[in-house]
């Protein structure tokens, strides 16, 4: 009599629903990146964007983190006043 389990058939492995990455979480979460982009487009500087994130979104990144985020998103910095 044969076993009820077929030899050679391996059940498909379940893919993990969410893979956690090791290390520290981002100071500016991905859901706030559109806010950073919009404020930059409106002419806000790095410090003003960081202040806005602190006051209105209860996130407290440093201004250099805002700068680094915009660079990673390939957004050109302002060239200063004409």
Buried (B, 14 or more C-beta within 10 A) or exposed (E): EEEEEEEEEEEEEEEEEEEEEEEEEEBBEEEBBEBBBEBBEEEBBBEBBBBBBEEEBEBEBEBEBBBBBBEEEEEEEEEEEE
